[in-house]
Amino acid sequence: MQALLLVIELLIAIALVIVVLMQRSEGGALGIGGGGSGLGGLFSPRGAADTLTRTTAILAILFFGVCLGLNLLVAHSKPGRSMLDSPTAPAATLTPTQKPAAPAPAPQGPSVPTPH
């Protein structure tokens, strides 16, 4: 079920990207048909803009709906656990047999020859 919803979500996301990229920022939309009204109102500049806007809204609603469905499906498939119920990792401590490492000897400067 999750795999099917993921595939559907991917297809919706690709379609949403394509529809958004088809829109013009100036509101001219596709401009299919050369701006003439011979094809009716659907592919006139204004009709194409309305169609693309409506399609974008429908795809966005479907995308969010599938996302919510996936989240609900995953939330109900896992048993509820709390972070407070899980045991914490023990802190690293020194055992009595271990000794801390000896500090490194202090570095000595370069030896300077003494004049004779």
Backbone as JSON, one array per atom type, in Angstrom:
{
  "sequence": "MQALLLVIELLIAIALVIVVLMQRSEGGALGIGGGGSGLGGLFSPRGAADTLTRTTAILAILFFGVCLGLNLLVAHSKPGRSMLDSPTAPAATLTPTQKPAAPAPAPQGPSVPTPH",
  "N": [[0.83, -1.19, 0.0], [1.94, 1.22, 0.82], [3.95, 1.51, -1.08], [2.47, 1.82, -3.42], [1.15, 4.26, -2.88], [3.39, 5.9, -2.74], [4.32, 5.82, -5.39], [2.15, 7.01, -6.69], [2.27, 9.53, -5.5], [4.73, 10.43, -6.48], [4.2, 10.56, -9.25], [2.2, 12.53, -9.23], [3.69, 14.68, -8.25], [5.56, 15.08, -10.32], [3.82, 15.76, -12.42], [2.77, 18.09, -11.33], [5.02, 19.78, -11.25], [5.51, 20.03, -14.01], [3.14, 21.29, -14.89], [3.26, 23.7, -13.47], [5.57, 24.81, -14.55], [4.72, 25.25, -17.13], [3.19, 27.49, -17.02], [3.07, 30.99, -17.57], [4.79, 33.78, -16.18], [3.66, 36.27, -16.49], [1.01, 35.9, -16.76], [0.16, 35.05, -19.21], [0.02, 32.43, -19.91], [-0.09, 29.42, -21.83], [-0.73, 30.2, -24.46], [-1.63, 28.81, -26.63], [-2.75, 28.25, -29.88], [-2.41, 30.71, -30.96], [-3.71, 32.91, -29.93], [-6.12, 33.31, -31.09], [-9.7, 32.91, -31.27], [-10.73, 30.67, -32.4], [-10.66, 28.02, -31.56], [-12.34, 27.88, -29.47], [-13.15, 28.61, -26.0], [-11.33, 27.27, -24.38], [-8.6, 27.04, -25.18], [-7.86, 29.63, -25.6], [-5.85, 32.5, -24.72], [-6.67, 33.37, -22.16], [-8.33, 31.27, -21.36], [-6.53, 29.12, -21.31], [-4.88, 29.9, -19.23], [-6.69, 29.84, -17.09], [-7.31, 27.11, -17.12], [-4.8, 25.93, -16.55], [-4.3, 27.03, -14.03], [-6.4, 25.96, -12.54], [-5.8, 23.23, -12.83], [-3.32, 23.15, -11.52], [-4.11, 23.74, -8.89], [-5.76, 21.54, -8.31], [-3.92, 19.41, -8.54], [-2.16, 20.13, -6.48], [-3.79, 19.85, -4.21], [-4.3, 17.09, -4.35], [-1.66, 16.16, -4.02], [-1.02, 16.99, -1.37], [-3.01, 15.57, -0.04], [-2.29, 12.87, -0.55], [0.18, 12.89, 0.74], [-0.62, 13.28, 3.44], [-2.11, 10.94, 3.74], [-0.07, 8.99, 3.49], [1.47, 9.63, 5.75], [-0.35, 9.09, 7.84], [-0.72, 6.38, 7.42], [1.82, 5.33, 7.94], [2.14, 6.16, 10.57], [0.26, 4.65, 11.96], [1.16, 2.1, 11.56], [3.42, 1.59, 13.04], [4.43, 0.63, 16.34], [3.69, 2.61, 19.21], [6.24, 4.37, 20.81], [8.19, 5.76, 23.42], [10.74, 8.18, 23.87], [11.66, 8.41, 26.4], [11.26, 5.96, 27.56], [13.2, 4.26, 26.58], [16.3, 2.65, 27.33], [19.19, 4.38, 28.52], [22.46, 4.9, 27.14], [25.29, 3.51, 28.78], [27.55, 5.52, 30.63], [30.92, 6.2, 29.74], [33.32, 4.92, 31.78], [36.27, 4.75, 33.83], [37.85, 1.77, 34.64], [39.06, 0.24, 37.67], [41.45, -1.08, 37.09], [42.49, 0.14, 34.91], [44.7, 2.69, 33.93], [45.19, 6.17, 33.56], [46.57, 7.54, 30.56], [50.03, 8.36, 30.38], [51.24, 11.71, 30.44], [52.57, 13.29, 27.53], [56.07, 13.91, 27.01], [57.4, 17.19, 27.53], [58.0, 19.27, 24.74], [61.27, 19.95, 23.59], [63.22, 22.78, 22.81], [65.19, 23.74, 19.91], [68.58, 22.67, 19.93], [71.16, 24.82, 20.82], [74.33, 25.58, 19.67], [77.12, 26.1, 21.8], [79.47, 28.75, 21.99], [83.05, 28.33, 21.66]],
  "CA": [[0.0, 0.0, 0.0], [2.83, 2.38, 0.88], [4.64, 1.62, -2.37], [1.5, 2.36, -4.38], [0.97, 5.68, -2.58], [4.62, 6.61, -3.11], [4.33, 5.96, -6.85], [1.13, 8.01, -7.01], [2.79, 10.83, -5.08], [5.78, 10.8, -7.42], [3.56, 10.97, -10.51], [1.54, 13.82, -9.0], [4.74, 15.71, -8.12], [6.1, 15.35, -11.66], [2.78, 16.49, -13.15], [2.67, 19.43, -10.74], [6.16, 20.56, -11.73], [5.3, 20.33, -15.43], [2.05, 22.27, -15.03], [3.73, 25.0, -12.97], [6.53, 25.36, -15.52], [4.02, 25.65, -18.36], [2.55, 28.79, -16.81], [3.91, 32.17, -17.73], [4.7, 34.64, -15.01], [2.87, 37.45, -16.81], [-0.39, 35.53, -16.87], [-0.14, 34.74, -20.59], [-0.11, 30.98, -19.98], [0.51, 28.77, -23.0], [-0.94, 30.93, -25.7], [-1.86, 27.84, -27.7], [-3.75, 28.7, -30.84], [-2.07, 32.03, -31.47], [-4.54, 33.95, -29.37], [-7.41, 33.36, -31.78], [-10.78, 32.24, -30.54], [-11.28, 29.65, -33.27], [-10.74, 26.75, -30.86], [-13.24, 28.0, -28.32], [-12.61, 29.31, -24.85], [-10.37, 26.5, -23.59], [-7.22, 27.3, -25.54], [-7.56, 31.05, -25.73], [-4.88, 32.81, -23.67], [-7.3, 33.41, -20.84], [-8.82, 29.93, -21.05], [-5.39, 28.28, -20.95], [-4.44, 30.31, -17.89], [-7.66, 29.3, -16.13], [-7.16, 25.66, -17.08], [-3.56, 25.6, -15.85], [-4.46, 27.39, -12.62], [-7.28, 24.96, -11.95], [-5.05, 21.97, -12.78], [-2.32, 23.29, -10.46], [-4.8, 23.65, -7.6], [-6.21, 20.15, -8.11], [-2.74, 18.58, -8.29], [-1.64, 20.46, -5.16], [-4.67, 19.23, -3.23], [-4.02, 15.66, -4.4], [-0.33, 15.94, -3.45], [-1.11, 17.08, 0.09], [-3.84, 14.47, 0.44], [-1.49, 11.65, -0.56], [1.17, 13.03, 1.82], [-1.31, 13.01, 4.7], [-2.42, 9.52, 3.78], [1.16, 8.26, 3.78], [1.84, 9.87, 7.15], [-1.27, 8.36, 8.7], [-0.46, 4.96, 7.23], [3.06, 5.0, 8.63], [1.96, 6.39, 12.0], [-0.53, 3.56, 12.55], [1.8, 0.81, 11.37], [4.48, 1.43, 14.04], [3.97, 0.73, 17.74], [4.09, 3.85, 19.86], [7.33, 4.28, 21.79], [8.63, 7.04, 23.94], [12.19, 8.28, 24.05], [11.96, 8.29, 27.83], [11.19, 4.56, 27.93], [14.37, 3.52, 26.12], [17.43, 2.78, 28.26], [20.26, 5.25, 28.05], [23.75, 4.23, 27.0], [26.09, 3.75, 29.98], [28.64, 6.47, 30.46], [32.24, 5.57, 29.73], [34.03, 5.15, 33.04], [37.53, 4.03, 33.96], [37.84, 0.68, 35.61], [40.2, 0.41, 38.58], [42.7, -1.63, 36.54], [42.99, 1.02, 33.86], [45.35, 3.92, 34.37], [45.19, 7.15, 32.48], [47.82, 7.58, 29.8], [51.0, 9.33, 30.89], [51.34, 12.85, 29.53], [53.73, 13.28, 26.64], [57.1, 14.82, 27.51], [57.36, 18.53, 26.97], [58.95, 19.39, 23.63], [62.43, 20.78, 23.85], [63.57, 23.63, 21.69], [66.39, 23.32, 19.19], [69.8, 22.85, 20.71], [71.99, 25.9, 20.31], [75.74, 25.3, 20.02], [77.78, 27.13, 22.63], [80.74, 29.13, 21.4], [84.23, 27.83, 22.37]],
  "C": [[0.87, 1.26, 0.0], [3.53, 2.59, -0.45], [3.72, 2.23, -3.42], [1.29, 3.86, -4.15], [2.22, 6.49, -2.92], [4.71, 6.82, -4.62], [3.33, 7.02, -7.29], [1.64, 9.41, -6.65], [3.88, 11.33, -6.03], [5.2, 11.27, -8.75], [2.86, 12.32, -10.36], [2.57, 14.94, -8.92], [5.33, 16.07, -9.48], [5.09, 16.15, -12.48], [2.66, 17.92, -12.63], [3.82, 20.33, -11.21], [5.97, 20.96, -13.18], [4.24, 21.4, -15.61], [2.5, 23.65, -14.56], [4.71, 25.62, -13.96], [5.89, 25.79, -16.82], [3.4, 27.04, -18.22], [3.55, 29.91, -17.04], [3.73, 33.07, -16.52], [3.84, 35.87, -15.25], [1.38, 37.13, -16.93], [-0.78, 35.17, -18.28], [-0.37, 33.26, -20.82], [0.51, 30.44, -21.26], [0.39, 29.6, -24.26], [-1.12, 29.99, -26.87], [-2.96, 28.38, -28.61], [-3.5, 30.1, -31.34], [-2.95, 33.14, -30.96], [-5.89, 34.07, -30.06], [-8.46, 32.61, -30.99], [-11.42, 31.16, -31.39], [-11.45, 28.31, -32.58], [-11.69, 26.8, -29.67], [-12.52, 28.68, -27.17], [-11.51, 28.57, -24.11], [-8.94, 26.88, -23.91], [-6.97, 28.75, -25.93], [-6.57, 31.39, -24.63], [-5.49, 32.81, -22.27], [-7.79, 32.02, -20.42], [-7.7, 28.99, -20.65], [-4.88, 28.63, -19.56], [-5.38, 29.76, -16.83], [-7.51, 27.79, -15.99], [-5.91, 25.25, -16.3], [-3.65, 25.93, -14.36], [-5.32, 26.36, -11.89], [-6.56, 23.61, -11.8], [-4.0, 22.01, -11.68], [-2.97, 23.13, -9.09], [-5.23, 22.22, -7.31], [-5.02, 19.25, -7.79], [-2.14, 18.87, -6.91], [-2.48, 19.82, -4.06], [-4.44, 17.72, -3.18], [-2.68, 15.33, -3.76], [-0.38, 15.97, -1.93], [-1.97, 15.96, 0.67], [-3.08, 13.15, 0.49], [-0.42, 11.71, 0.53], [0.55, 12.73, 3.18], [-1.66, 11.53, 4.84], [-1.21, 8.67, 4.1], [1.57, 8.43, 5.23], [0.93, 9.1, 8.11], [-1.03, 6.86, 8.61], [0.79, 4.52, 8.0], [2.89, 5.15, 10.14], [1.2, 5.24, 12.67], [0.14, 2.2, 12.39], [2.91, 0.55, 12.39], [3.89, 1.46, 15.45], [4.5, 2.01, 18.37], [5.17, 3.62, 20.9], [7.7, 5.68, 22.21], [10.14, 7.03, 24.07], [12.57, 8.08, 25.51], [11.95, 6.84, 28.28], [12.45, 3.79, 27.54], [15.53, 3.71, 27.1], [18.52, 3.67, 27.66], [21.55, 4.45, 27.97], [24.58, 4.52, 28.25], [27.25, 4.7, 29.67], [29.97, 5.73, 30.51], [32.96, 5.93, 31.03], [35.32, 4.34, 33.02], [37.36, 2.92, 34.98], [39.07, 0.83, 36.5], [41.51, -0.12, 38.01], [43.29, -0.74, 35.46], [43.61, 2.26, 34.48], [45.29, 4.92, 33.23], [46.56, 7.18, 31.81], [48.73, 8.66, 30.38], [51.09, 10.5, 29.91], [52.63, 12.76, 28.71], [54.78, 14.23, 27.21], [57.03, 16.16, 26.8], [58.37, 18.64, 25.83], [60.09, 20.33, 24.01], [62.75, 21.58, 22.6], [64.82, 23.12, 20.98], [67.63, 23.57, 20.04], [70.68, 23.89, 20.02], [73.44, 25.6, 20.67], [76.32, 26.45, 20.83], [79.11, 27.48, 21.99], [81.9, 28.66, 22.26], [85.21, 28.92, 22.6]]
}
